[in-house]
């Protein structure tokens, strides 16, 4: 540790599908506030620490993750280490998923092919919520474009030449019409974005420490937030390893079913780790 910054090694239980992890992060990376270097297996972004926003470069190695923090404050380093561990699912013992799913006729071959696949979360639940709303019913490329416009217009310069994602109070203070013109969203989607920011500004906590049922109910009470969004955020932001957006189109196509109810029934044997089943199915659909 130095006065200018610190580097911490975060070990994990191998194997780790780091190519797939970085590919997912890159697909959702917000222009201006995140940099992903696939050849170096690294991502650099702003994360909120006790002292304020800090830049963090995360490098995925074969046996550990190295996090370099632009702060030497011990409180910051400890907080960032915890956030990165949760974000990248570093505490998973892959053998647990292999043992639980290895004999399942559908999941067994997927788990055998990628035993180190993790549930990649997000280091900031509020940011995850806004970018998820921006991505509703559009391509990932369009979602990244919308998020980049939001950051460019309302973010602030941060460390390491990165932009700080605009805080909830800032987004909530912007008139809906201004948001719509700046980002290019539909009116309904902009109102949902604004409502999520307002709820977050009012205290909605989207972190792994929350009461899952109460938080899901709070999300569903926001106009424009439906079951898919709430369940997706449970996977990416809340750390719920049984979260399972049964209505997801890619999931239903992969399972060969038409309704969310059918996808729910098929997933009963995968409890209480349905999010791992989800990630394996999504990954197979994306990379097969």
Backbone as CSV, one residue per row, in Angstrom:
resi,resn,N_x,N_y,N_z,CA_x,CA_y,CA_z,C_x,C_y,C_z
1,UNK,0.843,-1.193,0.000,0.000,0.000,0.000,0.878,1.243,0.000
2,UNK,0.461,2.242,-0.761,1.206,3.487,-0.821,0.288,4.642,-0.477
3,UNK,0.875,5.828,-0.351,0.061,6.992,-0.056,-0.815,7.395,-1.218
4,UNK,-0.434,6.999,-2.428,-1.181,7.390,-3.618,-2.199,6.351,-4.053
5,UNK,-2.057,5.134,-3.600,-2.949,4.080,-4.033,-2.542,2.761,-3.419
6,UNK,-3.263,1.721,-3.776,-2.989,0.406,-3.207,-3.396,-0.674,-4.189
7,UNK,-2.732,-1.808,-4.074,-3.078,-2.977,-4.872,-3.328,-4.139,-3.925
8,UNK,-4.414,-4.861,-4.159,-4.761,-5.984,-3.304,-5.034,-7.206,-4.167
9,UNK,-4.547,-8.364,-3.728,-4.785,-9.631,-4.418,-5.992,-10.320,-3.795
10,UNK,-6.913,-10.740,-4.642,-8.136,-11.378,-4.187,-8.191,-12.798,-4.756
11,UNK,-7.822,-13.790,-3.972,-7.818,-15.167,-4.487,-9.229,-15.708,-4.671
12,UNK,-9.335,-16.739,-5.501,-10.614,-17.414,-5.696,-10.357,-18.889,-5.917
13,UNK,-11.432,-19.664,-5.911,-11.336,-21.101,-6.172,-11.402,-21.323,-7.683
14,UNK,-10.305,-21.770,-8.311,-10.370,-22.025,-9.752,-11.198,-23.280,-10.033
15,UNK,-11.663,-23.437,-11.292,-11.383,-22.571,-12.434,-12.292,-21.340,-12.443
16,UNK,-11.916,-20.372,-13.265,-12.692,-19.150,-13.437,-12.768,-18.852,-14.931
17,UNK,-13.997,-18.769,-15.453,-14.198,-18.461,-16.873,-14.022,-16.960,-17.087
18,UNK,-12.772,-16.520,-17.046,-12.533,-15.073,-17.096,-12.848,-14.472,-18.465
19,UNK,-12.695,-15.239,-19.535,-13.045,-14.704,-20.860,-14.524,-14.346,-20.920
20,UNK,-15.366,-15.242,-20.412,-16.808,-14.992,-20.448,-17.188,-13.865,-19.494
21,UNK,-16.514,-13.797,-18.353,-16.792,-12.726,-17.397,-16.486,-11.364,-18.014
22,UNK,-15.319,-11.238,-18.637,-14.944,-9.956,-19.236,-15.809,-9.640,-20.452
23,UNK,-16.206,-10.656,-21.194,-17.074,-10.420,-22.349,-18.414,-9.844,-21.905
24,UNK,-18.949,-10.355,-20.809,-20.221,-9.833,-20.309,-20.058,-8.401,-19.815
25,UNK,-18.983,-8.142,-19.076,-18.749,-6.785,-18.580,-18.570,-5.821,-19.747
26,UNK,-17.817,-6.239,-20.763,-17.590,-5.380,-21.931,-18.893,-5.088,-22.657
27,UNK,-19.780,-6.068,-22.737,-21.048,-5.884,-23.448,-21.938,-4.847,-22.782
28,UNK,-21.738,-4.648,-21.470,-22.565,-3.697,-20.734,-21.796,-2.446,-20.308
29,UNK,-20.521,-2.346,-20.651,-19.689,-1.240,-20.172,-20.226,0.112,-20.645
30,UNK,-20.267,1.064,-19.732,-20.787,2.404,-20.037,-19.668,3.258,-20.621
31,UNK,-19.825,3.726,-21.855,-18.782,4.564,-22.463,-18.483,5.787,-21.595
32,UNK,-17.199,6.038,-21.395,-16.793,7.188,-20.612,-16.539,6.895,-19.156
33,UNK,-17.226,5.891,-18.602,-17.033,5.592,-17.184,-16.450,4.210,-16.924
34,UNK,-16.291,3.401,-17.972,-15.673,2.082,-17.829,-14.769,1.804,-19.024
35,UNK,-13.622,1.183,-18.761,-12.721,0.739,-19.826,-12.457,-0.744,-19.640
36,UNK,-12.676,-1.513,-20.686,-12.425,-2.953,-20.646,-11.327,-3.284,-21.641
37,UNK,-10.300,-3.954,-21.175,-9.187,-4.402,-22.018,-9.223,-5.924,-22.049
38,UNK,-9.815,-6.475,-23.098,-9.973,-7.929,-23.166,-8.647,-8.677,-23.229
39,UNK,-7.662,-8.224,-24.026,-6.381,-8.955,-24.050,-5.680,-9.000,-22.695
40,UNK,-5.848,-7.925,-21.898,-5.225,-7.877,-20.570,-6.133,-8.417,-19.474
41,UNK,-7.320,-8.864,-19.840,-8.292,-9.361,-18.863,-8.509,-8.350,-17.740
42,UNK,-8.757,-7.097,-18.114,-8.906,-6.066,-17.097,-10.091,-5.152,-17.403
43,UNK,-10.610,-4.560,-16.344,-11.646,-3.533,-16.451,-11.295,-2.441,-15.452
44,UNK,-11.447,-1.195,-15.879,-11.193,-0.045,-15.018,-12.458,0.791,-14.956
45,UNK,-12.871,1.140,-13.750,-14.091,1.910,-13.584,-14.051,2.654,-12.254
46,UNK,-15.022,3.552,-12.088,-15.192,4.275,-10.832,-16.078,3.450,-9.898
47,UNK,-15.661,3.337,-8.638,-16.467,2.691,-7.611,-16.522,3.628,-6.409
48,UNK,-17.688,3.740,-5.810,-17.845,4.612,-4.640,-17.283,3.924,-3.406
49,UNK,-16.312,4.566,-2.774,-15.669,4.075,-1.563,-16.036,4.995,-0.401
50,UNK,-15.659,4.662,0.831,-15.979,5.533,1.966,-15.505,6.973,1.801
51,UNK,-14.360,7.172,1.124,-13.848,8.532,0.953,-14.439,9.236,-0.261
52,UNK,-15.188,8.515,-1.072,-15.758,9.086,-2.291,-15.441,8.225,-3.499
53,UNK,-15.688,8.727,-4.711,-15.424,7.942,-5.925,-13.925,7.703,-6.117
54,UNK,-13.561,6.445,-6.378,-12.167,6.099,-6.659,-12.114,5.279,-7.946
55,UNK,-11.001,5.344,-8.637,-10.795,4.511,-9.824,-10.240,3.163,-9.384
56,UNK,-10.746,2.114,-9.982,-10.307,0.762,-9.648,-10.012,0.014,-10.943
57,UNK,-8.799,-0.498,-11.043,-8.440,-1.368,-12.170,-8.437,-2.799,-11.656
58,UNK,-9.246,-3.639,-12.276,-9.387,-5.029,-11.858,-8.824,-5.928,-12.953
59,UNK,-7.855,-6.749,-12.584,-7.232,-7.672,-13.529,-7.548,-9.104,-13.108
60,UNK,-8.145,-9.855,-14.019,-8.518,-11.235,-13.723,-7.384,-12.175,-14.111
61,UNK,-6.753,-12.753,-13.108,-5.714,-13.732,-13.358,-6.278,-15.142,-13.310
62,UNK,-5.396,-16.136,-13.363,-5.851,-17.518,-13.386,-6.155,-18.061,-11.991
63,UNK,-5.572,-17.446,-10.954,-5.826,-17.915,-9.593,-6.252,-16.800,-8.646
64,UNK,-6.175,-15.561,-9.104,-6.581,-14.449,-8.246,-6.941,-13.240,-9.103
65,UNK,-7.611,-12.306,-8.471,-7.928,-11.019,-9.088,-7.085,-9.956,-8.399
66,UNK,-6.500,-9.089,-9.189,-5.714,-7.984,-8.640,-6.510,-6.696,-8.819
67,UNK,-6.778,-6.033,-7.720,-7.509,-4.767,-7.751,-6.565,-3.639,-7.350
68,UNK,-6.373,-2.692,-8.253,-5.541,-1.529,-7.986,-6.454,-0.329,-7.783
69,UNK,-6.369,0.246,-6.599,-7.288,1.300,-6.160,-6.551,2.627,-6.123
70,UNK,-7.187,3.687,-6.624,-6.549,5.002,-6.661,-6.653,5.724,-5.327
71,UNK,-6.699,4.960,-4.259,-6.743,5.518,-2.912,-5.924,4.625,-2.001
72,UNK,-5.145,5.240,-1.111,-4.384,4.467,-0.147,-5.077,4.346,1.192
73,UNK,-6.288,4.894,1.298,-7.051,4.824,2.548,-7.445,3.368,2.814
74,UNK,-7.078,2.854,3.964,-7.351,1.450,4.287,-8.837,1.133,4.247
75,UNK,-9.663,2.104,4.629,-11.118,1.875,4.586,-11.586,1.690,3.152
76,UNK,-11.034,2.487,2.246,-11.402,2.371,0.833,-10.993,1.017,0.276
77,UNK,-9.760,0.623,0.580,-9.242,-0.636,0.042,-10.079,-1.812,0.535
78,UNK,-10.427,-1.800,1.815,-11.238,-2.883,2.379,-12.622,-2.919,1.728
79,UNK,-13.231,-1.739,1.565,-14.561,-1.686,0.960,-14.530,-2.138,-0.495
80,UNK,-13.524,-1.679,-1.236,-13.419,-2.054,-2.654,-13.180,-3.544,-2.803
81,UNK,-12.346,-4.109,-1.943,-12.089,-5.554,-2.006,-13.385,-6.335,-1.834
82,UNK,-14.227,-5.919,-0.899,-15.499,-6.598,-0.660,-16.429,-6.447,-1.861
83,UNK,-16.470,-5.235,-2.429,-17.338,-4.990,-3.585,-16.900,-5.827,-4.780
84,UNK,-15.588,-5.881,-5.039,-15.079,-6.639,-6.183,-15.330,-8.131,-6.000
85,UNK,-15.171,-8.630,-4.784,-15.435,-10.051,-4.542,-16.879,-10.400,-4.881
86,UNK,-17.810,-9.536,-4.459,-19.226,-9.796,-4.753,-19.521,-9.619,-6.232
87,UNK,-18.979,-8.572,-6.817,-19.197,-8.255,-8.240,-18.794,-9.431,-9.126
88,UNK,-17.623,-10.000,-8.883,-17.077,-11.044,-9.745,-17.317,-12.453,-9.205
89,UNK,-18.122,-12.570,-8.151,-18.494,-13.884,-7.602,-17.251,-14.700,-7.227
90,UNK,-16.322,-14.063,-6.524,-15.043,-14.704,-6.223,-15.136,-15.730,-5.100
91,UNK,-16.218,-15.717,-4.341,-16.332,-16.659,-3.225,-16.954,-17.992,-3.627
92,UNK,-17.370,-18.111,-4.884,-17.955,-19.376,-5.340,-16.931,-20.504,-5.334
93,UNK,-17.343,-21.662,-4.860,-16.569,-22.892,-5.034,-17.215,-23.634,-6.218
94,UNK,-16.580,-23.615,-7.390,-17.200,-24.201,-8.585,-17.648,-25.644,-8.398
95,UNK,-16.955,-26.386,-7.552,-17.332,-27.783,-7.352,-18.748,-27.907,-6.813
96,UNK,-19.211,-26.873,-6.103,-20.581,-26.897,-5.574,-21.594,-26.928,-6.707
97,UNK,-21.369,-26.147,-7.746,-22.291,-26.111,-8.872,-22.186,-27.402,-9.685
98,UNK,-20.969,-27.898,-9.844,-20.786,-29.161,-10.559,-21.514,-30.288,-9.837
99,UNK,-21.368,-30.335,-8.513,-22.031,-31.391,-7.740,-23.552,-31.273,-7.799
100,UNK,-24.048,-30.038,-7.779,-25.494,-29.833,-7.744,-26.152,-30.055,-9.099
101,UNK,-25.437,-29.735,-10.172,-26.055,-29.731,-11.498,-25.479,-30.768,-12.464
102,UNK,-24.415,-31.417,-12.056,-23.715,-32.287,-12.993,-24.544,-33.417,-13.566
103,UNK,-25.552,-33.884,-12.823,-26.381,-35.004,-13.297,-27.678,-34.546,-13.936
104,UNK,-27.902,-33.235,-13.943,-29.117,-32.717,-14.564,-28.997,-32.864,-16.083
105,UNK,-29.999,-33.427,-16.731,-29.875,-33.681,-18.177,-29.671,-32.424,-19.018
106,UNK,-30.193,-31.300,-18.567,-30.032,-30.065,-19.338,-28.788,-29.294,-18.908
107,UNK,-28.590,-29.163,-17.602,-27.484,-28.345,-17.111,-26.157,-29.090,-17.061
108,UNK,-26.204,-30.399,-16.887,-24.978,-31.173,-16.739,-23.946,-30.915,-17.821
109,UNK,-24.320,-31.023,-19.103,-23.343,-30.768,-20.172,-22.832,-29.333,-20.181
110,UNK,-23.684,-28.370,-19.809,-23.270,-26.966,-19.800,-22.254,-26.710,-18.688
111,UNK,-22.515,-27.272,-17.522,-21.608,-27.095,-16.390,-20.286,-27.817,-16.651
112,UNK,-20.360,-28.979,-17.267,-19.128,-29.716,-17.583,-18.271,-28.935,-18.581
113,UNK,-18.911,-28.235,-19.502,-18.171,-27.466,-20.503,-17.546,-26.209,-19.919
114,UNK,-18.216,-25.599,-18.928,-17.725,-24.340,-18.343,-17.880,-24.384,-16.823
115,UNK,-17.098,-25.216,-16.142,-17.269,-25.375,-14.692,-16.919,-24.119,-13.899
116,UNK,-16.176,-23.193,-14.491,-15.774,-21.991,-13.773,-16.636,-20.779,-14.049
117,UNK,-17.804,-20.978,-14.628,-18.679,-19.853,-14.953,-19.252,-19.253,-13.667
118,UNK,-19.256,-17.933,-13.591,-19.748,-17.241,-12.398,-20.954,-16.376,-12.730
119,UNK,-21.665,-15.980,-11.684,-22.718,-14.981,-11.825,-22.056,-13.619,-11.646
120,UNK,-21.871,-12.904,-12.737,-21.239,-11.586,-12.674,-22.284,-10.560,-12.268
121,UNK,-22.005,-9.869,-11.175,-22.951,-8.892,-10.666,-22.653,-7.495,-11.165
122,UNK,-22.727,-6.541,-10.267,-22.446,-5.148,-10.612,-21.934,-4.459,-9.358
123,UNK,-20.934,-3.588,-9.474,-20.399,-2.929,-8.281,-21.263,-1.813,-7.719
124,UNK,-22.343,-1.470,-8.417,-23.206,-0.383,-7.954,-24.638,-0.692,-8.359
125,UNK,-25.476,-1.003,-7.382,-26.841,-1.416,-7.679,-27.676,-0.333,-8.328
126,UNK,-27.505,0.903,-7.898,-28.246,2.008,-8.508,-27.880,2.151,-9.983
127,UNK,-26.590,2.126,-10.278,-26.152,2.212,-11.671,-26.698,1.041,-12.484
128,UNK,-26.678,-0.154,-11.878,-27.221,-1.331,-12.556,-28.693,-1.132,-12.879
129,UNK,-29.433,-0.529,-11.958,-30.860,-0.315,-12.183,-31.105,0.645,-13.343
130,UNK,-30.368,1.758,-13.369,-30.572,2.719,-14.447,-30.154,2.137,-15.797
131,UNK,-29.038,1.445,-15.865,-28.604,0.895,-17.147,-29.519,-0.253,-17.592
132,UNK,-30.122,-0.940,-16.638,-31.088,-1.978,-16.999,-32.327,-1.356,-17.620
133,UNK,-32.809,-0.269,-17.049,-33.955,0.432,-17.638,-33.596,0.955,-19.032
134,UNK,-32.392,1.491,-19.174,-31.961,1.985,-20.484,-31.908,0.859,-21.517
135,UNK,-31.708,-0.368,-21.052,-31.584,-1.498,-21.969,-32.876,-2.251,-22.230
136,UNK,-33.963,-1.807,-21.630,-35.228,-2.509,-21.842,-35.661,-2.426,-23.306
137,UNK,-35.871,-3.585,-23.908,-36.430,-3.712,-25.266,-35.569,-3.067,-26.351
138,UNK,-34.262,-2.922,-26.085,-33.342,-2.457,-27.123,-32.097,-3.341,-27.088
139,UNK,-31.243,-3.206,-28.084,-30.013,-3.993,-28.138,-29.025,-3.503,-27.085
140,UNK,-28.036,-4.343,-26.782,-26.990,-3.944,-25.844,-26.236,-2.724,-26.366
141,UNK,-26.013,-2.672,-27.674,-25.302,-1.529,-28.251,-26.086,-0.243,-28.035
142,UNK,-27.399,-0.303,-28.226,-28.228,0.881,-28.000,-28.237,1.276,-26.529
143,UNK,-28.291,0.280,-25.654,-28.294,0.559,-24.219,-27.007,1.265,-23.809
144,UNK,-25.880,0.822,-24.363,-24.601,1.462,-24.040,-24.566,2.892,-24.586
145,UNK,-25.144,3.100,-25.744,-25.210,4.453,-26.301,-26.022,5.374,-25.396
146,UNK,-27.192,4.908,-24.947,-28.028,5.704,-24.055,-27.288,6.017,-22.753
147,UNK,-26.634,4.994,-22.188,-25.912,5.194,-20.928,-24.760,6.180,-21.109
148,UNK,-24.069,6.087,-22.246,-22.980,7.020,-22.528,-23.480,8.453,-22.611
149,UNK,-24.656,8.648,-23.212,-25.231,9.996,-23.290,-25.582,10.519,-21.897
150,UNK,-26.131,9.650,-21.058,-26.483,10.047,-19.692,-25.243,10.503,-18.934
151,UNK,-24.176,9.717,-19.033,-22.939,10.042,-18.319,-22.301,11.309,-18.872
152,UNK,-22.268,11.439,-20.189,-21.640,12.611,-20.806,-22.367,13.898,-20.439
153,UNK,-23.688,13.810,-20.322,-24.473,15.018,-20.054,-24.514,15.390,-18.579
154,UNK,-24.581,14.386,-17.699,-24.850,14.683,-16.301,-23.786,14.149,-15.324
155,UNK,-22.815,13.396,-15.823,-21.749,12.921,-14.966,-20.728,14.021,-14.701
156,UNK,-19.765,13.722,-13.834,-18.681,14.654,-13.530,-17.348,13.960,-13.752
157,UNK,-16.319,14.727,-14.104,-14.992,14.116,-14.273,-14.517,13.475,-12.970
158,UNK,-13.983,12.266,-13.095,-13.478,11.556,-11.931,-12.026,11.173,-12.102
159,UNK,-11.500,10.358,-11.235,-10.106,9.943,-11.332,-9.831,9.085,-12.559
160,UNK,-8.580,9.063,-12.982,-8.110,8.231,-14.092,-8.843,8.548,-15.398
161,UNK,-9.189,9.820,-15.593,-9.838,10.292,-16.825,-11.166,9.595,-17.089
162,UNK,-11.825,9.124,-16.053,-13.133,8.491,-16.182,-14.216,9.435,-15.676
163,UNK,-15.413,9.246,-16.183,-16.550,10.040,-15.733,-17.268,9.308,-14.604
164,UNK,-17.721,10.080,-13.642,-18.506,9.526,-12.544,-19.967,9.426,-12.985
165,UNK,-20.545,8.243,-12.829,-21.949,8.037,-13.191,-22.798,9.014,-12.376
166,UNK,-23.752,9.711,-13.018,-24.529,10.729,-12.293,-25.314,10.139,-11.127
167,UNK,-25.178,10.737,-9.937,-25.872,10.223,-8.752,-27.391,10.284,-8.892
168,UNK,-28.054,9.516,-8.042,-29.516,9.436,-8.106,-30.165,10.806,-7.925
169,UNK,-29.662,11.582,-6.974,-30.269,12.889,-6.716,-30.153,13.808,-7.929
170,UNK,-29.055,13.679,-8.661,-28.869,14.507,-9.853,-29.873,14.122,-10.931
171,UNK,-29.977,12.826,-11.224,-30.896,12.372,-12.268,-32.339,12.683,-11.876
172,UNK,-32.655,12.502,-10.598,-34.026,12.771,-10.142,-34.383,14.246,-10.243
173,UNK,-33.385,15.120,-10.220,-33.651,16.563,-10.276,-33.850,17.084,-11.696
174,UNK,-33.570,16.257,-12.699,-33.653,16.699,-14.093,-35.086,16.504,-14.599
175,UNK,-35.683,17.503,-15.196,-37.028,17.331,-15.757,-37.064,16.172,-16.759
176,UNK,-38.153,15.445,-16.739,-38.278,14.263,-17.599,-38.101,14.635,-19.069
177,UNK,-38.653,15.742,-19.498,-38.521,16.140,-20.903,-37.066,16.390,-21.281
178,UNK,-36.302,16.973,-20.372,-34.881,17.205,-20.639,-34.130,15.889,-20.747
179,UNK,-34.439,14.970,-19.844,-33.807,13.650,-19.900,-34.094,12.965,-21.232
180,UNK,-35.351,13.030,-21.650,-35.738,12.364,-22.885,-34.993,12.942,-24.081
181,UNK,-34.925,14.262,-24.170,-34.227,14.890,-25.294,-32.742,14.552,-25.288
182,UNK,-32.146,14.515,-24.112,-30.704,14.281,-24.015,-30.334,12.846,-24.359
183,UNK,-31.119,11.906,-23.861,-30.759,10.488,-24.016,-31.342,9.884,-25.286
184,UNK,-32.531,10.350,-25.690,-33.158,9.801,-26.882,-34.067,8.625,-26.608
185,UNK,-34.549,8.518,-25.374,-35.435,7.428,-24.999,-36.879,7.740,-25.376
186,UNK,-37.736,6.728,-25.283,-39.168,6.965,-25.382,-39.629,7.674,-24.111
187,UNK,-40.792,8.288,-24.181,-41.310,8.985,-23.013,-41.540,8.048,-21.835
188,UNK,-42.119,6.882,-22.099,-42.402,5.937,-21.017,-41.118,5.455,-20.356
189,UNK,-40.107,5.143,-21.160,-38.847,4.664,-20.606,-38.145,5.751,-19.801
190,UNK,-38.252,6.987,-20.266,-37.638,8.094,-19.534,-38.317,8.293,-18.181
191,UNK,-39.627,8.158,-18.140,-40.338,8.308,-16.869,-39.940,7.202,-15.889
192,UNK,-39.734,6.004,-16.406,-39.279,4.917,-15.543,-37.878,5.201,-15.015
193,UNK,-36.993,5.657,-15.895,-35.634,6.004,-15.484,-35.670,7.045,-14.365
194,UNK,-36.471,8.075,-14.564,-36.586,9.147,-13.580,-37.149,8.612,-12.265
195,UNK,-38.132,7.727,-12.349,-38.757,7.178,-11.144,-37.782,6.303,-10.364
196,UNK,-36.968,5.526,-11.075,-35.964,4.697,-10.395,-34.933,5.584,-9.699
197,UNK,-34.495,6.636,-10.387,-33.549,7.567,-9.774,-34.164,8.228,-8.540
198,UNK,-35.448,8.610,-8.631,-36.115,9.235,-7.492,-36.201,8.258,-6.317
199,UNK,-36.565,7.017,-6.597,-36.650,6.018,-5.534,-35.288,5.792,-4.882
200,UNK,-34.240,5.745,-5.699,-32.891,5.567,-5.160,-32.476,6.776,-4.334
201,UNK,-32.823,7.965,-4.815,-32.518,9.180,-4.063,-33.254,9.208,-2.731
202,UNK,-34.436,8.598,-2.706,-35.250,8.558,-1.488,-34.840,7.429,-0.543
203,UNK,-33.851,6.624,-0.949,-33.343,5.611,-0.029,-33.443,4.168,-0.481
204,UNK,-33.969,3.898,-1.685,-34.020,2.522,-2.166,-32.607,1.970,-2.285
205,UNK,-32.321,0.913,-1.550,-30.985,0.308,-1.503,-30.977,-0.928,-2.398
206,UNK,-30.081,-0.948,-3.371,-29.972,-2.089,-4.276,-28.583,-2.709,-4.123
207,UNK,-28.347,-3.265,-2.953,-27.066,-3.898,-2.652,-27.319,-5.306,-2.123
208,UNK,-26.301,-6.157,-2.069,-26.503,-7.539,-1.629,-26.952,-7.695,-0.182
209,UNK,-26.955,-6.616,0.599,-27.292,-6.730,2.015,-28.778,-6.541,2.311
210,UNK,-29.590,-6.293,1.293,-30.981,-5.912,1.537,-31.886,-7.122,1.766
211,UNK,-33.087,-6.831,2.258,-34.136,-7.835,2.336,-34.660,-8.055,0.912
212,UNK,-34.498,-9.259,0.397,-34.788,-9.513,-1.013,-36.259,-9.332,-1.348
213,UNK,-37.143,-9.876,-0.523,-38.570,-9.790,-0.822,-39.052,-8.347,-0.764
214,UNK,-38.631,-7.605,0.238,-39.060,-6.213,0.377,-38.519,-5.358,-0.762
215,UNK,-37.285,-5.612,-1.160,-36.687,-4.825,-2.239,-37.352,-5.138,-3.567
216,UNK,-37.673,-6.388,-3.800,-38.386,-6.746,-5.032,-39.740,-6.042,-5.079
217,UNK,-40.437,-6.024,-3.947,-41.737,-5.348,-3.893,-41.580,-3.856,-4.158
218,UNK,-40.516,-3.258,-3.610,-40.274,-1.832,-3.826,-39.979,-1.539,-5.286
219,UNK,-39.238,-2.410,-5.932,-38.953,-2.231,-7.353,-40.223,-2.349,-8.192
220,UNK,-41.039,-3.340,-7.893,-42.261,-3.551,-8.666,-43.270,-2.425,-8.465
221,UNK,-43.123,-1.662,-7.391,-44.017,-0.532,-7.150,-43.658,0.681,-7.998
222,UNK,-42.492,0.656,-8.644,-42.062,1.760,-9.490,-42.714,1.616,-10.861
223,UNK,-43.413,2.629,-11.353,-44.051,2.527,-12.671,-43.037,2.191,-13.763
224,UNK,-43.356,1.164,-14.554,-42.470,0.764,-15.640,-41.494,-0.328,-15.283
225,UNK,-41.416,-0.689,-14.009,-40.544,-1.789,-13.588,-41.399,-3.036,-13.409
226,UNK,-41.143,-4.041,-14.237,-41.902,-5.275,-14.175,-41.096,-6.415,-13.595
227,UNK,-41.653,-7.620,-13.595,-40.980,-8.779,-12.996,-39.613,-9.065,-13.609
228,UNK,-39.471,-8.932,-14.952,-38.168,-9.227,-15.548,-37.093,-8.296,-14.988
229,UNK,-37.384,-7.003,-14.926,-36.401,-6.044,-14.436,-36.064,-6.318,-12.976
230,UNK,-37.082,-6.559,-12.159,-36.842,-6.824,-10.739,-36.011,-8.091,-10.543
231,UNK,-36.322,-9.144,-11.295,-35.588,-10.400,-11.145,-34.179,-10.297,-11.713
232,UNK,-34.029,-9.566,-12.812,-32.697,-9.368,-13.383,-31.806,-8.608,-12.403
233,UNK,-32.354,-7.585,-11.758,-31.571,-6.840,-10.780,-31.270,-7.686,-9.547
234,UNK,-32.153,-8.611,-9.225,-31.852,-9.526,-8.121,-30.620,-10.370,-8.433
235,UNK,-30.465,-10.743,-9.707,-29.284,-11.496,-10.133,-28.053,-10.605,-10.135
236,UNK,-28.122,-9.444,-10.804,-26.945,-8.618,-11.059,-26.553,-7.702,-9.900
237,UNK,-27.533,-7.244,-9.122,-27.237,-6.248,-8.086,-27.411,-6.763,-6.663
238,UNK,-28.405,-7.610,-6.431,-28.734,-8.007,-5.066,-28.050,-9.290,-4.618
239,UNK,-27.406,-9.990,-5.537,-26.680,-11.200,-5.159,-27.567,-12.374,-4.792
240,UNK,-28.797,-12.377,-5.275,-29.726,-13.479,-4.992,-29.398,-14.644,-5.918
241,UNK,-28.815,-15.701,-5.384,-28.389,-16.823,-6.211,-29.528,-17.745,-6.619
242,UNK,-30.744,-17.440,-6.169,-31.904,-18.191,-6.663,-32.776,-17.323,-7.569
243,UNK,-32.338,-16.093,-7.837,-33.108,-15.212,-8.719,-33.136,-15.794,-10.132
244,UNK,-34.261,-15.587,-10.794,-34.480,-16.290,-12.061,-35.565,-15.566,-12.851
245,UNK,-35.197,-14.692,-13.787,-36.198,-13.977,-14.595,-36.849,-14.903,-15.613
246,UNK,-37.866,-15.618,-15.158,-38.471,-16.671,-15.976,-39.071,-16.148,-17.271
247,UNK,-39.414,-14.868,-17.316,-40.001,-14.325,-18.533,-38.995,-13.937,-19.596
248,UNK,-37.713,-14.104,-19.327,-36.686,-13.695,-20.285,-36.830,-14.450,-21.606
249,UNK,-36.795,-13.718,-22.706,-37.027,-14.319,-24.019,-35.934,-15.304,-24.397
250,UNK,-34.680,-14.938,-24.178,-33.570,-15.835,-24.520,-33.664,-17.125,-23.711
251,UNK,-33.977,-16.994,-22.431,-34.117,-18.169,-21.567,-35.231,-19.072,-22.068
252,UNK,-36.387,-18.493,-22.366,-37.523,-19.317,-22.800,-37.238,-20.009,-24.131
253,UNK,-36.565,-19.288,-25.031,-36.211,-19.923,-26.304,-35.258,-21.088,-26.089
254,UNK,-34.281,-20.893,-25.214,-33.303,-21.955,-24.957,-33.956,-23.173,-24.311
255,UNK,-34.955,-22.920,-23.473,-35.647,-24.023,-22.805,-36.726,-24.647,-23.686
256,UNK,-37.068,-23.967,-24.787,-38.091,-24.490,-25.677,-39.495,-24.358,-25.127
257,UNK,-39.729,-23.283,-24.346,-41.060,-23.056,-23.782,-41.551,-21.680,-24.216
258,UNK,-42.842,-21.467,-24.061,-43.437,-20.202,-24.529,-43.753,-19.240,-23.403
259,UNK,-43.989,-19.749,-22.203,-44.441,-18.872,-21.123,-43.467,-18.869,-19.950
260,UNK,-43.569,-17.803,-19.161,-42.754,-17.705,-17.952,-43.130,-18.800,-16.957
261,UNK,-44.395,-19.149,-16.906,-44.839,-20.188,-15.979,-44.174,-21.529,-16.304
262,UNK,-44.064,-21.829,-17.594,-43.391,-23.073,-17.985,-41.911,-23.035,-17.613
263,UNK,-41.270,-21.865,-17.824,-39.857,-21.734,-17.458,-39.673,-21.867,-15.954
264,UNK,-40.621,-21.368,-15.176,-40.575,-21.507,-13.718,-40.647,-22.976,-13.317
265,UNK,-41.575,-23.699,-13.927,-41.745,-25.109,-13.572,-40.487,-25.912,-13.907
266,UNK,-39.883,-25.632,-15.048,-38.692,-26.373,-15.443,-37.526,-26.118,-14.489
267,UNK,-37.540,-24.962,-13.836,-36.418,-24.577,-12.987,-36.549,-25.054,-11.545
268,UNK,-37.655,-25.665,-11.184,-37.836,-26.098,-9.797,-36.697,-27.002,-9.301
269,UNK,-36.214,-27.959,-10.119,-35.120,-28.813,-9.625,-33.812,-28.050,-9.403
270,UNK,-33.712,-26.829,-9.915,-32.456,-26.067,-9.821,-32.397,-25.165,-8.602
271,UNK,-33.468,-25.114,-7.815,-33.418,-24.340,-6.582,-32.416,-24.967,-5.614
272,UNK,-31.724,-24.167,-4.805,-31.784,-22.708,-4.624,-30.666,-21.962,-5.368
273,UNK,-30.220,-22.511,-6.492,-29.132,-21.856,-7.236,-29.561,-21.626,-8.689
274,UNK,-30.787,-21.178,-8.874,-31.295,-21.012,-10.232,-30.533,-19.951,-11.032
275,UNK,-29.917,-18.998,-10.361,-29.175,-17.974,-11.114,-27.978,-18.587,-11.828
276,UNK,-27.382,-19.629,-11.264,-26.279,-20.305,-11.958,-26.797,-21.064,-13.179
277,UNK,-27.966,-21.675,-13.037,-28.583,-22.318,-14.198,-28.841,-21.284,-15.281
278,UNK,-29.370,-20.136,-14.872,-29.649,-19.050,-15.811,-28.391,-18.621,-16.560
279,UNK,-27.303,-18.407,-15.846,-26.061,-17.941,-16.464,-25.503,-18.983,-17.422
280,UNK,-25.588,-20.240,-17.061,-25.105,-21.292,-17.966,-25.961,-21.355,-19.233
281,UNK,-27.261,-21.208,-19.091,-28.146,-21.246,-20.256,-27.915,-20.026,-21.139
282,UNK,-27.844,-18.846,-20.532,-27.575,-17.630,-21.299,-26.232,-17.719,-22.033
283,UNK,-25.212,-18.196,-21.344,-23.877,-18.268,-21.944,-23.864,-19.240,-23.112
284,UNK,-24.502,-20.382,-22.942,-24.567,-21.360,-24.032,-25.298,-20.782,-25.231
285,UNK,-26.353,-20.008,-24.976,-27.098,-19.407,-26.088,-26.273,-18.354,-26.801
286,UNK,-25.430,-17.631,-26.058,-24.649,-16.539,-26.641,-23.412,-17.031,-27.365
287,UNK,-22.811,-18.137,-26.902,-21.515,-18.555,-27.421,-21.533,-19.901,-28.124
288,UNK,-22.714,-20.528,-28.226,-22.747,-21.828,-28.906,-22.694,-21.653,-30.425
